[in-house]
Amino acid sequence: MKIQVEPHTLQRAEERGTNLEEIKIVLEHGTEIPAKGNRKAKAKVFSFKQERLGKYYEEKRVEVVYVEEGDLIVTVTVYVFYGEWKD
């Protein structure tokens, strides 16, 4: 499938601490998670090991919300959570 990353998603990515490369990795290799309505979502945990807004975090979890339009994935938004996740 082709991936179309919307400008809104990129703006939120910058604000929340992720980027285009990580968004594509989540869409290609992430785990499906629940989403509302006709939307879908995937998430992936990345090693972070640095400070964000004055606090140190081991990992960050990137969640991408999207819709499928035929053979095209169109992003809706992206969320980023900081902390530590156990498998």
Chimera marker file (.cmm) of the C-alpha trace (Angstrom):
<marker_set name="trace">
<marker id="1" x="0.000" y="0.000" z="0.000" r="1" g="1" b="0" radius="0.5"/>
<marker id="2" x="1.053" y="3.570" z="-0.619" r="1" g="1" b="0" radius="0.5"/>
<marker id="3" x="1.270" y="5.950" z="2.314" r="1" g="1" b="0" radius="0.5"/>
<marker id="4" x="0.081" y="9.559" z="2.175" r="1" g="1" b="0" radius="0.5"/>
<marker id="5" x="1.180" y="11.538" z="5.224" r="1" g="1" b="0" radius="0.5"/>
<marker id="6" x="-1.017" y="14.592" z="5.601" r="1" g="1" b="0" radius="0.5"/>
<marker id="7" x="0.444" y="18.019" z="6.513" r="1" g="1" b="0" radius="0.5"/>
<marker id="8" x="-1.593" y="18.015" z="9.760" r="1" g="1" b="0" radius="0.5"/>
<marker id="9" x="0.107" y="14.762" z="10.781" r="1" g="1" b="0" radius="0.5"/>
<marker id="10" x="3.566" y="16.186" z="10.089" r="1" g="1" b="0" radius="0.5"/>
<marker id="11" x="2.763" y="19.323" z="12.088" r="1" g="1" b="0" radius="0.5"/>
<marker id="12" x="1.620" y="17.237" z="15.067" r="1" g="1" b="0" radius="0.5"/>
<marker id="13" x="4.654" y="14.964" z="14.674" r="1" g="1" b="0" radius="0.5"/>
<marker id="14" x="7.014" y="17.913" z="15.032" r="1" g="1" b="0" radius="0.5"/>
<marker id="15" x="5.125" y="19.255" z="18.069" r="1" g="1" b="0" radius="0.5"/>
<marker id="16" x="4.997" y="15.845" z="19.763" r="1" g="1" b="0" radius="0.5"/>
<marker id="17" x="8.510" y="14.591" z="19.081" r="1" g="1" b="0" radius="0.5"/>
<marker id="18" x="8.424" y="12.236" z="16.123" r="1" g="1" b="0" radius="0.5"/>
<marker id="19" x="9.083" y="12.472" z="12.384" r="1" g="1" b="0" radius="0.5"/>
<marker id="20" x="8.148" y="11.191" z="8.937" r="1" g="1" b="0" radius="0.5"/>
<marker id="21" x="10.535" y="8.237" z="9.116" r="1" g="1" b="0" radius="0.5"/>
<marker id="22" x="9.060" y="6.969" z="12.399" r="1" g="1" b="0" radius="0.5"/>
<marker id="23" x="5.508" y="7.452" z="11.110" r="1" g="1" b="0" radius="0.5"/>
<marker id="24" x="6.281" y="5.235" z="8.119" r="1" g="1" b="0" radius="0.5"/>
<marker id="25" x="7.954" y="2.616" z="10.346" r="1" g="1" b="0" radius="0.5"/>
<marker id="26" x="4.841" y="2.515" z="12.557" r="1" g="1" b="0" radius="0.5"/>
<marker id="27" x="2.544" y="2.087" z="9.545" r="1" g="1" b="0" radius="0.5"/>
<marker id="28" x="4.720" y="-0.636" z="8.016" r="1" g="1" b="0" radius="0.5"/>
<marker id="29" x="5.762" y="-2.559" z="11.161" r="1" g="1" b="0" radius="0.5"/>
<marker id="30" x="3.568" y="-1.399" z="14.048" r="1" g="1" b="0" radius="0.5"/>
<marker id="31" x="0.946" y="-3.324" z="15.987" r="1" g="1" b="0" radius="0.5"/>
<marker id="32" x="-2.723" y="-2.606" z="15.310" r="1" g="1" b="0" radius="0.5"/>
<marker id="33" x="-4.529" y="-0.867" z="18.153" r="1" g="1" b="0" radius="0.5"/>
<marker id="34" x="-8.196" y="0.166" z="18.556" r="1" g="1" b="0" radius="0.5"/>
<marker id="35" x="-9.411" y="3.347" z="16.866" r="1" g="1" b="0" radius="0.5"/>
<marker id="36" x="-12.780" y="5.113" z="16.714" r="1" g="1" b="0" radius="0.5"/>
<marker id="37" x="-15.160" y="5.106" z="13.769" r="1" g="1" b="0" radius="0.5"/>
<marker id="38" x="-13.877" y="4.010" z="10.388" r="1" g="1" b="0" radius="0.5"/>
<marker id="39" x="-10.322" y="4.865" z="11.396" r="1" g="1" b="0" radius="0.5"/>
<marker id="40" x="-7.500" y="2.456" z="12.087" r="1" g="1" b="0" radius="0.5"/>
<marker id="41" x="-4.398" y="2.890" z="14.206" r="1" g="1" b="0" radius="0.5"/>
<marker id="42" x="-1.005" y="1.315" z="14.745" r="1" g="1" b="0" radius="0.5"/>
<marker id="43" x="1.584" y="1.784" z="17.478" r="1" g="1" b="0" radius="0.5"/>
<marker id="44" x="5.266" y="1.057" z="17.963" r="1" g="1" b="0" radius="0.5"/>
<marker id="45" x="7.653" y="1.640" z="20.859" r="1" g="1" b="0" radius="0.5"/>
<marker id="46" x="11.015" y="3.221" z="20.038" r="1" g="1" b="0" radius="0.5"/>
<marker id="47" x="14.106" y="3.482" z="22.213" r="1" g="1" b="0" radius="0.5"/>
<marker id="48" x="14.468" y="7.132" z="23.265" r="1" g="1" b="0" radius="0.5"/>
<marker id="49" x="16.992" y="7.388" z="26.144" r="1" g="1" b="0" radius="0.5"/>
<marker id="50" x="17.019" y="11.164" z="26.372" r="1" g="1" b="0" radius="0.5"/>
<marker id="51" x="15.287" y="14.149" z="27.919" r="1" g="1" b="0" radius="0.5"/>
<marker id="52" x="12.115" y="15.755" z="26.693" r="1" g="1" b="0" radius="0.5"/>
<marker id="53" x="10.775" y="18.881" z="28.362" r="1" g="1" b="0" radius="0.5"/>
<marker id="54" x="13.241" y="18.479" z="31.219" r="1" g="1" b="0" radius="0.5"/>
<marker id="55" x="12.526" y="14.839" z="32.048" r="1" g="1" b="0" radius="0.5"/>
<marker id="56" x="14.448" y="11.691" z="31.013" r="1" g="1" b="0" radius="0.5"/>
<marker id="57" x="12.575" y="8.886" z="29.216" r="1" g="1" b="0" radius="0.5"/>
<marker id="58" x="13.769" y="5.423" z="28.213" r="1" g="1" b="0" radius="0.5"/>
<marker id="59" x="11.236" y="4.969" z="25.402" r="1" g="1" b="0" radius="0.5"/>
<marker id="60" x="8.550" y="6.649" z="23.386" r="1" g="1" b="0" radius="0.5"/>
<marker id="61" x="5.421" y="5.094" z="21.922" r="1" g="1" b="0" radius="0.5"/>
<marker id="62" x="4.295" y="6.480" z="18.580" r="1" g="1" b="0" radius="0.5"/>
<marker id="63" x="0.653" y="5.916" z="17.572" r="1" g="1" b="0" radius="0.5"/>
<marker id="64" x="-0.521" y="6.755" z="14.056" r="1" g="1" b="0" radius="0.5"/>
<marker id="65" x="-4.229" y="7.102" z="13.264" r="1" g="1" b="0" radius="0.5"/>
<marker id="66" x="-5.164" y="6.581" z="9.613" r="1" g="1" b="0" radius="0.5"/>
<marker id="67" x="-7.836" y="5.610" z="7.108" r="1" g="1" b="0" radius="0.5"/>
<marker id="68" x="-7.563" y="3.272" z="4.157" r="1" g="1" b="0" radius="0.5"/>
<marker id="69" x="-8.829" y="4.531" z="0.819" r="1" g="1" b="0" radius="0.5"/>
<marker id="70" x="-8.480" y="1.652" z="-1.619" r="1" g="1" b="0" radius="0.5"/>
<marker id="71" x="-4.769" y="0.846" z="-1.763" r="1" g="1" b="0" radius="0.5"/>
<marker id="72" x="-3.810" y="4.127" z="-0.082" r="1" g="1" b="0" radius="0.5"/>
<marker id="73" x="-3.144" y="4.753" z="3.618" r="1" g="1" b="0" radius="0.5"/>
<marker id="74" x="-3.959" y="8.365" z="4.542" r="1" g="1" b="0" radius="0.5"/>
<marker id="75" x="-2.790" y="9.567" z="7.949" r="1" g="1" b="0" radius="0.5"/>
<marker id="76" x="-5.159" y="11.456" z="10.230" r="1" g="1" b="0" radius="0.5"/>
<marker id="77" x="-2.872" y="12.313" z="13.153" r="1" g="1" b="0" radius="0.5"/>
<marker id="78" x="-0.043" y="11.034" z="15.328" r="1" g="1" b="0" radius="0.5"/>
<marker id="79" x="0.337" y="10.765" z="19.098" r="1" g="1" b="0" radius="0.5"/>
<marker id="80" x="3.555" y="10.307" z="21.074" r="1" g="1" b="0" radius="0.5"/>
<marker id="81" x="3.760" y="9.054" z="24.649" r="1" g="1" b="0" radius="0.5"/>
<marker id="82" x="6.935" y="8.982" z="26.719" r="1" g="1" b="0" radius="0.5"/>
<marker id="83" x="7.810" y="6.414" z="29.381" r="1" g="1" b="0" radius="0.5"/>
<marker id="84" x="8.813" y="2.771" z="29.505" r="1" g="1" b="0" radius="0.5"/>
<marker id="85" x="6.850" y="-0.190" z="28.166" r="1" g="1" b="0" radius="0.5"/>
<marker id="86" x="7.310" y="-3.860" z="29.025" r="1" g="1" b="0" radius="0.5"/>
<marker id="87" x="6.484" y="-6.612" z="26.540" r="1" g="1" b="0" radius="0.5"/>
<link id1="1" id2="2" r="1" g="1" b="0" radius="0.2"/>
<link id1="2" id2="3" r="1" g="1" b="0" radius="0.2"/>
<link id1="3" id2="4" r="1" g="1" b="0" radius="0.2"/>
<link id1="4" id2="5" r="1" g="1" b="0" radius="0.2"/>
<link id1="5" id2="6" r="1" g="1" b="0" radius="0.2"/>
<link id1="6" id2="7" r="1" g="1" b="0" radius="0.2"/>
<link id1="7" id2="8" r="1" g="1" b="0" radius="0.2"/>
<link id1="8" id2="9" r="1" g="1" b="0" radius="0.2"/>
<link id1="9" id2="10" r="1" g="1" b="0" radius="0.2"/>
<link id1="10" id2="11" r="1" g="1" b="0" radius="0.2"/>
<link id1="11" id2="12" r="1" g="1" b="0" radius="0.2"/>
<link id1="12" id2="13" r="1" g="1" b="0" radius="0.2"/>
<link id1="13" id2="14" r="1" g="1" b="0" radius="0.2"/>
<link id1="14" id2="15" r="1" g="1" b="0" radius="0.2"/>
<link id1="15" id2="16" r="1" g="1" b="0" radius="0.2"/>
<link id1="16" id2="17" r="1" g="1" b="0" radius="0.2"/>
<link id1="17" id2="18" r="1" g="1" b="0" radius="0.2"/>
<link id1="18" id2="19" r="1" g="1" b="0" radius="0.2"/>
<link id1="19" id2="20" r="1" g="1" b="0" radius="0.2"/>
<link id1="20" id2="21" r="1" g="1" b="0" radius="0.2"/>
<link id1="21" id2="22" r="1" g="1" b="0" radius="0.2"/>
<link id1="22" id2="23" r="1" g="1" b="0" radius="0.2"/>
<link id1="23" id2="24" r="1" g="1" b="0" radius="0.2"/>
<link id1="24" id2="25" r="1" g="1" b="0" radius="0.2"/>
<link id1="25" id2="26" r="1" g="1" b="0" radius="0.2"/>
<link id1="26" id2="27" r="1" g="1" b="0" radius="0.2"/>
<link id1="27" id2="28" r="1" g="1" b="0" radius="0.2"/>
<link id1="28" id2="29" r="1" g="1" b="0" radius="0.2"/>
<link id1="29" id2="30" r="1" g="1" b="0" radius="0.2"/>
<link id1="30" id2="31" r="1" g="1" b="0" radius="0.2"/>
<link id1="31" id2="32" r="1" g="1" b="0" radius="0.2"/>
<link id1="32" id2="33" r="1" g="1" b="0" radius="0.2"/>
<link id1="33" id2="34" r="1" g="1" b="0" radius="0.2"/>
<link id1="34" id2="35" r="1" g="1" b="0" radius="0.2"/>
<link id1="35" id2="36" r="1" g="1" b="0" radius="0.2"/>
<link id1="36" id2="37" r="1" g="1" b="0" radius="0.2"/>
<link id1="37" id2="38" r="1" g="1" b="0" radius="0.2"/>
<link id1="38" id2="39" r="1" g="1" b="0" radius="0.2"/>
<link id1="39" id2="40" r="1" g="1" b="0" radius="0.2"/>
<link id1="40" id2="41" r="1" g="1" b="0" radius="0.2"/>
<link id1="41" id2="42" r="1" g="1" b="0" radius="0.2"/>
<link id1="42" id2="43" r="1" g="1" b="0" radius="0.2"/>
<link id1="43" id2="44" r="1" g="1" b="0" radius="0.2"/>
<link id1="44" id2="45" r="1" g="1" b="0" radius="0.2"/>
<link id1="45" id2="46" r="1" g="1" b="0" radius="0.2"/>
<link id1="46" id2="47" r="1" g="1" b="0" radius="0.2"/>
<link id1="47" id2="48" r="1" g="1" b="0" radius="0.2"/>
<link id1="48" id2="49" r="1" g="1" b="0" radius="0.2"/>
<link id1="49" id2="50" r="1" g="1" b="0" radius="0.2"/>
<link id1="50" id2="51" r="1" g="1" b="0" radius="0.2"/>
<link id1="51" id2="52" r="1" g="1" b="0" radius="0.2"/>
<link id1="52" id2="53" r="1" g="1" b="0" radius="0.2"/>
<link id1="53" id2="54" r="1" g="1" b="0" radius="0.2"/>
<link id1="54" id2="55" r="1" g="1" b="0" radius="0.2"/>
<link id1="55" id2="56" r="1" g="1" b="0" radius="0.2"/>
<link id1="56" id2="57" r="1" g="1" b="0" radius="0.2"/>
<link id1="57" id2="58" r="1" g="1" b="0" radius="0.2"/>
<link id1="58" id2="59" r="1" g="1" b="0" radius="0.2"/>
<link id1="59" id2="60" r="1" g="1" b="0" radius="0.2"/>
<link id1="60" id2="61" r="1" g="1" b="0" radius="0.2"/>
<link id1="61" id2="62" r="1" g="1" b="0" radius="0.2"/>
<link id1="62" id2="63" r="1" g="1" b="0" radius="0.2"/>
<link id1="63" id2="64" r="1" g="1" b="0" radius="0.2"/>
<link id1="64" id2="65" r="1" g="1" b="0" radius="0.2"/>
<link id1="65" id2="66" r="1" g="1" b="0" radius="0.2"/>
<link id1="66" id2="67" r="1" g="1" b="0" radius="0.2"/>
<link id1="67" id2="68" r="1" g="1" b="0" radius="0.2"/>
<link id1="68" id2="69" r="1" g="1" b="0" radius="0.2"/>
<link id1="69" id2="70" r="1" g="1" b="0" radius="0.2"/>
<link id1="70" id2="71" r="1" g="1" b="0" radius="0.2"/>
<link id1="71" id2="72" r="1" g="1" b="0" radius="0.2"/>
<link id1="72" id2="73" r="1" g="1" b="0" radius="0.2"/>
<link id1="73" id2="74" r="1" g="1" b="0" radius="0.2"/>
<link id1="74" id2="75" r="1" g="1" b="0" radius="0.2"/>
<link id1="75" id2="76" r="1" g="1" b="0" radius="0.2"/>
<link id1="76" id2="77" r="1" g="1" b="0" radius="0.2"/>
<link id1="77" id2="78" r="1" g="1" b="0" radius="0.2"/>
<link id1="78" id2="79" r="1" g="1" b="0" radius="0.2"/>
<link id1="79" id2="80" r="1" g="1" b="0" radius="0.2"/>
<link id1="80" id2="81" r="1" g="1" b="0" radius="0.2"/>
<link id1="81" id2="82" r="1" g="1" b="0" radius="0.2"/>
<link id1="82" id2="83" r="1" g="1" b="0" radius="0.2"/>
<link id1="83" id2="84" r="1" g="1" b="0" radius="0.2"/>
<link id1="84" id2="85" r="1" g="1" b="0" radius="0.2"/>
<link id1="85" id2="86" r="1" g="1" b="0" radius="0.2"/>
<link id1="86" id2="87" r="1" g="1" b="0" radius="0.2"/>
</marker_set>
